[in-house]
Amino acid sequence: VLKAFSERSSASKQSLADQVISALQRGHELSLPEVTKLLSKVTRYKDELEADEAEAKFEILLVFLRLSRNNKLEALQKEQAHMADISMDMAQLKELEQPQAPQMVQEEAELSVPSTEFWSALDDLHGLAHHGAISSGCSQSSEGNTGMRCGSDMSAISLASKKQRLFSQFNELQACYLNLRQREELEGSGFRVRREEQAEEDLGHASEAAQQIGNNRIGAGTGMGGAAALGNAGAMGMGGMEGLQAVAPPARANPLLPYMTRLEEFSKTVMQITRYSRLVPIAHLPPGSSNSSLSNIVSSIEFDRDGELFVTAGVSKRIKVFNFNELDRSQDDAPRTVVEMCTRSKLSCLSWNKFIKSEIVSSDYEGVVTLWDTCTSQTIKEYEEHEKRVWSVDFSHTEQSMLVSGSDDGRVKLWCTNQPNSVLNINMRSNVCCVKFNPTSGYHLAVGSADHHVHSYDLRHTRMPLYIFTGHKKAVAFVKFISGTELVSASTDSTLRLWDVANNQLVRLFQGHTNEKNFVGLSVQNEFVACGSESHEVFVYHKSVSKPMCTYSFGAKSESSGEMVAYNDVSQFISAVCWRGNSPTILAANSLGEDWGAC
């Protein structure tokens, strides 16, 4: 029967089982033995299918459990490795804390003890109640040491605030620490080997130095009279001084360095994050006399190379130079303008020459790039090759005559102040929002554009960019180099991104501020990144942590109380920010044309 049905199946679209059922329903006669045989075969086939399905289900479940176990084992091994790394770091640090041997020179012993702040930060991070170094440094409580007790109280207050800041960033700091450890393992440079080798090397240097000092003292006592033995340097001749200098041991390096590479880097991060908690206003520059807030927007703030003068510019069509030292926190009156220069068009960006203090370059809404002399308040040169608004200009850090500009016409142009026309042109095919020279190279340039990308160029080969950093979801408004290999970009997608320029990869994403439609400013200083926000606040980030370190909200002085209160106008935003060199001081301006100095 099955054979007959199977012969028909080739011409039918029904399955074999469906055809058997159809035949029986049409009244096909089968004898009892045939039905019994058919049922036996079908039952056996069913049992085989169920066995195969059960075996497959078992195999799949077993594979899943094996993979789950392996993943958990890998995670456990990773956690155990992290625990071992932390324990090893703690053990090495505790060795440095132990009292020095009596025969060690006192000066060396003092250098071998880490600071109180160092211990407080690291011990709090690992959740330890380990304060031996702190108590040993503040335990003097005799009647003659009132000042020491007062200092201890102040230290306790400072320590409590540091703990609070540390706990608020704990998860980020922990991720940073583990990431640094992982980077070291990937680079194949483990802590233990380097520490042991460096420790042996330092011990050998110390022994040699001690032997040289001993030999020198013997020689000085016998050959130079008793002055050397008595330590009377003033009675020595030049020969004795030269002899001592020749065999004097080299300056002792920080004893933490032989035992730390990534850990030392992380300790600096911890100290920087716990040292600062908020921005404190130190001065206020009121807006200009115009009644319209739109005409007072400050688009750019820049400090000169010495951090003495700063310049502002914006839609008011004026470039104003101020002396920072003349800012007075106690007064709301604007400081004296050192130089003021008027322009034909609204200004978008400024850049100070890194070599010539009197030279400033500006860009405006009409596409003109202008070179100014602040000593004479006169124009030196005007470049009018761009066809649309120029958003950004920047002087080179390595070549005093080179500058670059980027425009809405989709072109990046390189200029030489000794030439009447541009010397290089890069067609970006999309609006250029920002350009910035690499601080360590005159050939490398970062460009942010409306295509949501950051482009890295070598000016010697501009046909194709070296790298294209992708990830932003909207236009890239600013780019700034933290170092020769670290680049920060700001976008109107309300994020900042830190890029590794050398390896073409994203390092960190910063979020917290609001930036969806305006240019709110970006400035970098060593480890810190500052930006504005459309919430009318200034945000400060540390490059190792994704969350903001601190914020400051612009406000207005209340006529009744004289205190600063928040603005109620949600349309106002921060329009420019700038660090003052390497100091913890930042200038910020808002869309009302007000400038604030904070530290």
C-alpha positions as CSV (number, residue, x, y, z in Angstrom):
1,V,0.0,0.0,0.0
2,L,2.8,2.4,0.9
3,K,4.6,1.6,-2.3
4,A,1.5,2.4,-4.3
5,F,1.0,5.6,-2.4
6,S,4.7,6.5,-2.8
7,E,4.5,6.1,-6.6
8,R,1.6,8.6,-6.7
9,S,3.4,11.1,-4.4
10,S,5.7,12.3,-7.2
11,A,2.7,13.7,-9.0
12,S,1.0,15.0,-5.9
13,K,1.7,18.0,-3.7
14,Q,0.5,16.1,-0.6
15,S,2.8,14.5,1.8
16,L,2.9,10.7,2.1
17,A,1.0,10.7,5.4
18,D,-1.7,13.0,3.9
19,Q,-2.1,10.7,1.0
20,V,-2.6,7.6,3.2
21,I,-5.2,9.5,5.2
22,S,-7.0,10.6,2.1
23,A,-7.0,7.1,0.7
24,L,-8.6,5.7,3.8
25,Q,-11.2,8.5,3.8
26,R,-12.1,7.6,0.2
27,G,-12.9,4.0,1.4
28,H,-9.7,2.2,0.3
29,E,-10.0,-1.3,1.7
30,L,-7.2,-2.7,3.9
31,S,-7.1,-6.0,5.6
32,L,-6.5,-6.3,9.3
33,P,-3.0,-7.7,8.9
34,E,-2.1,-4.9,6.5
35,V,-3.4,-2.3,9.0
36,T,-1.5,-4.0,11.8
37,K,1.7,-4.0,9.8
38,L,1.2,-0.4,8.8
39,L,0.6,0.7,12.4
40,S,3.7,-1.2,13.5
41,K,6.0,0.5,11.0
42,V,4.5,4.0,11.8
43,T,4.9,3.4,15.5
44,R,8.5,2.3,15.1
45,Y,9.2,5.3,12.9
46,K,7.6,7.6,15.5
47,D,9.7,6.1,18.2
48,E,12.9,6.7,16.2
49,L,11.9,10.3,15.6
50,E,11.2,10.9,19.3
51,A,14.6,9.4,20.2
52,D,16.4,11.6,17.7
53,E,14.6,14.7,18.9
54,A,15.4,13.8,22.5
55,E,19.0,13.2,21.7
56,A,19.2,16.5,19.8
57,K,17.5,18.4,22.7
58,F,20.0,16.8,25.1
59,E,23.0,17.7,22.9
60,I,21.9,21.3,22.5
61,L,21.2,21.7,26.2
62,L,24.6,20.2,27.0
63,V,26.4,22.6,24.5
64,F,24.6,25.5,26.1
65,L,25.6,24.5,29.6
66,R,29.2,23.9,28.6
67,L,29.4,27.3,27.0
68,S,27.8,28.9,30.1
69,R,30.3,27.2,32.3
70,N,33.2,28.2,30.2
71,N,32.0,31.8,30.1
72,K,31.6,31.9,33.9
73,L,35.0,30.2,34.3
74,E,36.5,32.9,32.1
75,A,34.8,35.6,34.1
76,L,35.9,34.0,37.4
77,Q,39.4,33.8,36.2
78,K,39.3,37.4,35.1
79,E,37.9,38.4,38.5
80,Q,40.6,36.3,40.3
81,A,43.2,38.0,38.1
82,H,41.8,41.4,39.1
83,M,41.8,40.4,42.8
84,A,45.4,39.2,42.4
85,D,46.5,42.4,40.7
86,I,44.8,44.5,43.4
87,S,46.3,42.4,46.2
88,M,49.8,42.7,44.6
89,D,49.5,46.4,44.2
90,M,48.4,46.8,47.8
91,A,51.2,44.6,49.0
92,Q,53.8,46.6,47.1
93,L,52.4,49.9,48.3
94,K,52.3,48.8,51.9
95,E,56.0,47.9,51.6
96,L,56.7,51.5,50.8
97,E,54.8,52.6,53.8
98,Q,56.9,50.6,56.3
99,P,59.4,52.6,58.5
100,Q,62.8,52.8,56.9
101,A,65.8,51.1,58.4
102,P,67.8,53.2,60.9
103,Q,70.9,53.4,58.8
104,M,69.0,54.9,55.9
105,V,69.6,58.6,55.4
106,Q,66.7,60.7,56.7
107,E,66.2,62.5,53.4
108,E,65.7,59.2,51.6
109,A,63.3,57.9,54.3
110,E,61.1,61.0,53.8
111,L,60.9,60.4,50.1
112,S,59.9,56.8,50.6
113,V,56.6,57.5,52.3
114,P,53.7,58.3,50.0
115,S,51.5,61.3,50.8
116,T,48.5,61.2,53.0
117,E,46.3,62.0,50.1
118,F,47.7,59.2,48.1
119,W,46.9,56.6,50.8
120,S,43.5,58.0,51.5
121,A,42.5,57.8,47.8
122,L,43.8,54.3,47.2
123,D,42.6,52.8,50.5
124,D,39.1,54.2,50.1
125,L,39.0,52.8,46.6
126,H,39.8,49.2,47.8
127,G,37.4,49.6,50.8
128,L,40.0,49.4,53.4
129,A,40.3,51.0,56.8
130,H,44.0,51.5,56.4
131,H,45.1,54.9,57.8
132,G,48.5,54.1,59.4
133,A,50.3,56.7,57.2
134,I,47.7,59.3,58.1
135,S,47.8,58.8,61.8
136,S,51.5,58.6,61.9
137,G,51.7,62.0,60.2
138,C,49.2,63.7,62.5
139,S,49.6,62.0,65.9
140,Q,51.6,64.7,67.7
141,S,49.3,66.2,70.3
142,S,51.6,67.9,72.8
143,E,50.7,71.4,74.1
144,G,53.2,73.0,71.8
145,N,51.6,71.5,68.7
146,T,48.2,73.2,68.5
147,G,48.8,74.0,64.9
148,M,49.4,70.3,64.1
149,R,46.1,69.3,65.7
150,C,44.3,72.1,63.7
151,G,45.9,70.8,60.6
152,S,44.8,67.3,61.4
153,D,41.2,68.5,61.8
154,M,41.4,70.2,58.5
155,S,42.9,67.1,56.9
156,A,40.0,65.1,58.3
157,I,37.5,67.4,56.7
158,S,39.4,67.3,53.4
159,L,39.5,63.5,53.6
160,A,35.8,63.3,54.2
161,S,35.1,65.4,51.1
162,K,37.6,63.4,49.1
163,K,35.8,60.2,50.1
164,Q,32.5,61.5,49.1
165,R,33.8,62.5,45.7
166,L,35.5,59.1,45.4
167,F,32.3,57.2,46.2
168,S,30.3,59.2,43.7
169,Q,32.7,58.1,40.9
170,F,33.6,54.7,42.3
171,N,32.3,52.5,39.4
172,E,33.9,54.7,36.8
173,L,37.2,54.7,38.7
174,Q,37.1,51.0,39.1
175,A,36.5,50.5,35.4
176,C,39.4,52.8,34.7
177,Y,41.8,50.9,37.0
178,L,40.8,47.5,35.5
179,N,41.2,48.9,32.0
180,L,44.7,50.2,32.7
181,R,45.6,46.8,34.1
182,Q,44.2,45.1,31.0
183,R,46.1,47.4,28.7
184,E,49.3,46.5,30.5
185,E,48.7,42.8,30.2
186,L,48.0,43.2,26.5
187,E,51.2,45.1,26.0
188,G,53.1,42.2,27.7
189,S,54.6,44.2,30.5
190,G,53.6,42.7,33.8
191,F,54.0,44.6,37.0
192,R,55.8,41.9,38.9
193,V,58.8,41.4,36.5
194,R,59.4,45.1,36.2
195,R,59.1,45.7,39.9
196,E,61.6,42.9,40.8
197,E,64.1,44.0,38.1
198,Q,63.8,47.7,39.0
199,A,64.1,46.9,42.7
200,E,67.3,45.0,42.2
201,E,68.7,47.7,39.9
202,D,67.8,50.4,42.5
203,L,69.4,48.4,45.2
204,G,72.6,48.1,43.2
205,H,72.7,51.8,42.5
206,A,72.1,52.5,46.2
207,S,75.0,50.3,47.2
208,E,77.4,51.8,44.6
209,A,76.4,55.3,45.7
210,A,76.9,54.5,49.3
211,Q,80.4,53.1,48.6
212,Q,81.3,56.1,46.5
213,I,80.2,58.5,49.3
214,G,82.2,56.6,51.8
215,N,85.3,56.6,49.6
216,N,84.9,60.3,48.9
217,R,84.6,61.1,52.6
218,I,87.8,59.1,53.4
219,G,89.6,60.9,50.6
220,A,88.4,64.3,51.6
221,G,89.4,63.7,55.2
222,T,92.9,62.7,54.3
223,G,93.6,64.9,51.4
224,M,91.6,68.1,52.0
225,G,92.2,68.7,55.7
226,G,89.6,68.5,58.5
227,A,87.1,70.8,56.8
228,A,85.5,68.0,54.8
229,A,85.1,65.7,57.8
230,L,83.5,68.6,59.8
231,G,81.1,69.3,56.9
232,N,82.3,73.0,56.7
233,A,81.6,73.5,53.0
234,G,82.5,77.2,53.3
235,A,86.1,76.3,54.2
236,M,86.6,73.9,51.3
237,G,88.6,74.8,48.2
238,M,87.2,74.4,44.7
239,G,88.9,71.1,44.4
240,G,87.1,69.7,47.3
241,M,83.7,70.8,46.0
242,E,84.4,69.4,42.6
243,G,85.4,66.1,44.1
244,L,82.2,65.9,46.1
245,Q,80.1,66.8,43.0
246,A,81.8,64.2,41.0
247,V,80.9,61.3,43.3
248,A,77.6,62.6,44.6
249,P,74.8,60.1,44.0
250,P,72.2,61.1,41.4
251,A,69.0,62.8,42.5
252,R,66.7,60.1,43.9
253,A,63.6,59.6,41.9
254,N,60.2,59.1,43.3
255,P,60.3,55.7,45.0
256,L,56.8,54.9,43.7
257,L,58.0,54.9,40.1
258,P,60.0,51.6,40.1
259,Y,56.9,49.9,41.3
260,M,54.3,51.6,39.2
261,T,53.5,52.3,35.6
262,R,49.8,52.1,35.0
263,L,49.2,52.2,38.8
264,E,51.0,55.5,39.0
265,E,48.9,56.8,36.2
266,F,45.8,55.7,37.9
267,S,46.9,57.2,41.2
268,K,47.2,60.6,39.5
269,T,43.7,60.2,38.1
270,V,42.3,59.4,41.6
271,M,44.0,62.4,43.1
272,Q,42.9,64.8,40.3
273,I,39.3,63.6,40.6
274,T,39.1,63.8,44.4
275,R,41.0,67.1,44.5
276,Y,38.3,69.2,42.8
277,S,34.6,69.1,43.6
278,R,33.1,72.3,42.2
279,L,33.6,75.4,40.2
280,V,33.8,78.7,42.2
281,P,33.1,82.0,40.4
282,I,35.9,84.5,40.7
283,A,34.8,87.3,38.4
284,H,31.9,88.4,36.3
285,L,32.0,90.5,33.1
286,P,28.6,92.0,32.3
287,P,27.2,92.0,28.8
288,G,27.5,94.9,26.4
289,S,25.1,97.8,26.2
290,S,23.0,96.4,23.4
291,N,19.4,95.7,24.3
292,S,19.3,92.5,22.1
293,S,20.8,89.4,23.7
294,L,21.3,87.9,20.2
295,S,23.8,90.7,19.4
296,N,25.8,89.9,22.5
297,I,26.5,86.2,21.9
298,V,30.2,85.5,22.6
299,S,31.3,82.9,20.0
300,S,35.0,82.5,21.0
301,I,37.3,83.1,24.0
302,E,41.1,82.6,23.7
303,F,44.0,83.1,26.1
304,D,47.4,84.2,24.9
305,R,50.4,82.0,25.3
306,D,51.2,83.3,28.7
307,G,47.7,83.3,30.1
308,E,48.0,87.0,30.8
309,L,45.6,88.4,28.2
310,F,42.3,86.9,26.9
311,V,40.3,87.9,23.8
312,T,36.6,87.6,23.1
313,A,34.6,87.9,19.9
314,G,31.1,87.1,18.6
315,V,28.1,88.5,16.8
316,S,28.7,92.0,18.2
317,K,31.4,92.5,15.5
318,R,34.0,93.5,18.0
319,I,37.2,91.8,19.1
320,K,38.0,92.8,22.7
321,V,41.3,92.0,24.5
322,F,41.3,92.1,28.4
323,N,44.0,91.6,31.0
324,F,43.0,88.7,33.2
325,N,44.8,90.0,36.2
326,E,42.5,93.0,36.2
327,L,39.3,90.9,36.8
328,D,37.8,91.8,40.2
329,R,35.5,89.4,41.8
330,S,34.0,92.0,44.1
331,Q,32.8,94.2,41.3
332,D,30.4,93.7,38.5
333,D,31.9,96.4,36.3
334,A,33.7,95.2,33.2
335,P,37.5,95.5,33.4
336,R,39.3,97.9,31.2
337,T,39.6,96.8,27.6
338,V,43.2,96.7,26.6
339,V,42.4,96.6,22.8
340,E,39.2,96.7,20.9
341,M,38.9,96.2,17.1
342,C,35.8,96.5,15.0
343,T,34.9,94.2,12.1
344,R,32.5,94.3,9.2
345,S,30.8,91.0,10.0
346,K,29.8,88.8,12.9
347,L,32.7,86.7,14.2
348,S,32.7,83.0,14.7
349,C,36.2,82.0,15.9
350,L,39.6,83.4,17.1
351,S,43.1,81.9,17.5
352,W,46.1,83.5,19.0
353,N,49.5,83.0,17.4
354,K,51.5,80.7,19.6
355,F,54.8,82.5,18.8
356,I,53.8,86.1,18.2
357,K,51.8,87.5,21.1
358,S,50.5,90.5,19.1
359,E,48.9,88.4,16.3
360,I,45.4,87.1,16.3
361,V,43.4,85.5,13.5
362,S,39.7,85.7,13.2
363,S,37.0,84.1,11.0
364,D,33.6,85.7,10.2
365,Y,30.2,85.0,8.8
366,E,31.1,86.4,5.4
367,G,33.9,83.9,4.8
368,V,36.8,86.2,5.5
369,V,39.9,85.2,7.5
370,T,41.6,88.2,9.0
371,L,45.0,88.5,10.6
372,W,45.2,91.3,13.3
373,D,48.0,93.1,15.1
374,T,46.8,93.9,18.6
375,C,49.6,96.4,19.2
376,T,48.3,98.7,16.5
377,S,44.6,97.5,16.4
378,Q,45.0,97.2,12.7
379,T,44.4,94.5,10.1
380,I,47.6,92.8,8.7
381,K,46.0,90.6,6.0
382,E,42.6,89.6,4.8
383,Y,41.9,86.3,3.0
384,E,38.7,86.1,1.1
385,E,38.8,82.8,-0.8
386,H,36.1,81.0,1.1
387,E,32.6,81.3,-0.5
388,K,30.6,80.9,2.7
389,R,30.8,81.4,6.5
390,V,34.1,80.3,8.1
391,W,33.4,78.5,11.3
392,S,36.9,77.8,12.6
393,V,40.5,79.0,12.4
394,D,43.6,77.8,14.2
395,F,47.3,78.7,14.3
396,S,49.9,76.0,14.1
397,H,51.7,75.0,17.3
398,T,55.0,74.4,15.4
399,E,55.1,76.9,12.6
400,Q,54.5,80.5,13.5
401,S,53.3,81.5,10.0
402,M,50.9,78.7,9.3
403,L,47.2,78.7,10.0
404,V,44.2,76.7,8.8
405,S,40.5,77.6,8.3
406,G,37.3,75.6,7.7
407,S,34.1,76.8,6.1
408,D,30.5,76.0,5.2
409,D,31.7,75.8,1.6
410,G,33.1,72.4,2.5
411,R,36.7,73.4,2.2
412,V,39.7,73.4,4.5
413,K,42.3,75.9,3.5
414,L,45.9,76.2,4.7
415,W,47.4,79.7,4.8
416,C,50.9,81.1,5.2
417,T,51.0,84.6,6.6
418,N,53.9,85.3,4.2
419,Q,51.8,84.4,1.2
420,P,48.8,86.4,-0.3
421,N,46.8,83.3,-1.1
422,S,46.1,79.9,0.4
423,V,48.8,77.3,0.0
424,L,46.6,74.1,0.3
425,N,43.0,73.3,-0.2
426,I,41.1,70.2,1.0
427,N,37.6,69.6,-0.4
428,M,35.5,67.9,2.4
429,R,32.2,67.8,0.4
430,S,30.3,68.7,3.5
431,N,30.1,71.7,5.8
432,V,33.3,72.1,7.9
433,C,32.5,73.1,11.5
434,C,35.9,73.0,13.1
435,V,39.7,72.5,12.4
436,K,42.6,72.0,14.8
437,F,46.3,71.4,14.4
438,N,47.9,68.6,16.3
439,P,50.0,70.3,19.0
440,T,53.0,68.1,18.3
441,S,53.1,68.2,14.5
442,G,52.7,70.8,11.9
443,Y,51.5,68.2,9.3
444,H,48.6,66.6,11.1
445,L,45.2,68.2,11.3
446,A,41.8,67.2,12.7
447,V,38.6,68.3,11.0
448,G,35.0,68.0,12.3
449,S,32.2,68.3,9.8
450,A,28.4,68.1,9.3
451,D,28.8,64.5,8.1
452,H,29.0,63.5,11.8
453,H,32.6,62.4,11.4
454,V,36.0,63.5,12.5
455,H,38.7,63.4,9.8
456,S,42.4,63.2,10.5
457,Y,44.7,64.5,7.7
458,D,48.4,64.5,6.9
459,L,48.9,67.8,5.1
460,R,51.6,66.1,3.0
461,H,49.1,63.6,1.6
462,T,45.6,65.2,1.5
463,R,44.0,63.0,-1.2
464,M,42.6,60.7,1.5
465,P,42.3,61.2,5.3
466,L,44.6,59.2,7.5
467,Y,41.6,58.2,9.7
468,I,37.9,58.8,9.9
469,F,36.5,58.7,13.4
470,T,32.9,57.6,13.3
471,G,30.3,57.4,16.0
472,H,28.7,60.8,16.5
473,K,25.0,61.0,15.4
474,K,25.0,64.7,14.5
475,A,27.4,67.4,13.3
476,V,30.8,67.6,15.0
477,A,31.0,71.2,16.3
478,F,34.5,71.2,18.0
479,V,37.7,69.2,18.0
480,K,40.5,69.7,20.5
481,F,43.8,67.8,21.1
482,I,44.6,66.8,24.7
483,S,48.0,65.5,23.5
484,G,49.6,64.4,20.3
485,T,47.7,61.1,20.4
486,E,44.5,62.1,22.2
487,L,41.6,64.0,20.5
488,V,38.3,65.2,22.0
489,S,35.3,65.9,19.7
490,A,32.0,67.6,20.6
491,S,28.8,67.1,18.7
492,T,25.3,68.4,18.8
493,D,24.2,64.8,19.8
494,S,25.0,65.9,23.4
495,T,28.1,63.8,23.7
496,L,31.9,64.3,23.8
497,R,34.2,61.5,22.5
498,L,37.8,60.9,23.3
499,W,39.7,59.3,20.4
500,D,43.1,57.5,20.3
501,V,44.5,59.1,17.2
502,A,47.4,56.7,16.9
503,N,45.3,53.6,16.9
504,N,42.1,55.0,15.3
505,Q,39.7,54.0,18.1
506,L,37.2,55.4,20.5
507,V,38.6,55.6,24.1
508,R,35.6,57.1,26.0
509,L,32.2,58.6,25.6
510,F,31.3,61.6,27.8
511,Q,27.6,62.3,28.6
512,G,25.8,64.6,31.0
513,H,25.5,68.0,29.3
514,T,22.8,69.0,26.8
515,N,23.8,70.1,23.2
516,E,21.3,69.6,20.4
517,K,21.4,72.7,18.2
518,N,23.9,75.4,19.4
519,F,27.7,75.6,19.5
520,V,28.4,75.5,23.3
521,G,32.2,75.5,23.3
522,L,34.9,73.0,24.1
523,S,38.3,73.4,25.9
524,V,40.9,71.0,27.1
525,Q,43.7,71.3,29.7
526,N,46.0,68.3,30.5
527,E,43.6,65.7,31.9
528,F,40.5,67.9,32.0
529,V,37.8,68.7,29.4
530,A,35.3,71.5,29.7
531,C,32.3,72.3,27.6
532,G,29.1,74.3,27.8
533,S,25.5,73.2,27.8
534,E,22.1,74.3,26.6
535,S,21.0,74.0,30.2
536,H,23.0,77.2,30.9
537,E,25.8,75.2,32.7
538,V,29.5,74.6,32.4
539,F,30.5,71.0,32.6
540,V,34.0,69.7,33.5
541,Y,35.0,66.1,32.8
542,H,38.2,64.1,33.6
543,K,39.4,62.3,30.5
544,S,39.4,58.9,32.4
545,V,35.7,59.2,33.6
546,S,32.6,59.4,31.5
547,K,30.5,61.3,34.1
548,P,31.0,65.0,34.8
549,M,33.3,65.9,37.7
550,C,31.6,69.2,38.4
551,T,29.2,71.7,36.9
552,Y,28.5,75.4,37.3
553,S,25.2,77.1,36.5
554,F,25.2,80.6,35.2
555,G,22.9,82.9,37.1
556,A,21.9,86.5,37.7
557,K,22.3,88.7,40.8
558,S,19.1,89.1,42.7
559,E,18.1,92.7,43.3
560,S,16.6,91.9,46.7
561,S,19.2,89.6,48.2
562,G,22.3,90.3,46.1
563,E,22.8,86.5,45.7
564,M,23.2,84.7,42.4
565,V,20.1,82.9,41.3
566,A,19.5,80.7,38.3
567,Y,18.2,82.2,35.0
568,N,14.6,81.4,34.2
569,D,15.1,81.8,30.5
570,V,15.5,78.3,29.1
571,S,16.6,79.7,25.7
572,Q,20.0,80.9,27.1
573,F,23.0,78.6,26.7
574,I,26.8,78.6,27.2
575,S,28.4,79.7,24.0
576,A,32.2,79.5,24.7
577,V,34.7,78.1,27.3
578,C,38.4,78.4,27.6
579,W,41.0,77.1,30.2
580,R,43.7,79.5,31.3
581,G,46.8,77.6,30.3
582,N,47.6,74.9,32.9
583,S,45.8,76.6,35.8
584,P,42.5,75.3,37.2
585,T,40.8,78.5,36.0
586,I,38.3,78.6,33.2
587,L,36.5,81.4,31.4
588,A,33.0,80.8,30.1
589,A,30.5,83.0,28.2
590,N,26.8,82.7,27.6
591,S,24.4,83.7,24.9
592,L,23.6,86.9,26.8
593,G,27.2,88.1,26.3
594,E,28.2,87.6,29.9
595,D,31.7,86.2,30.7
596,W,32.5,84.4,34.0
597,G,35.8,83.4,35.5
598,A,35.7,80.3,37.7
599,C,38.3,78.0,39.3
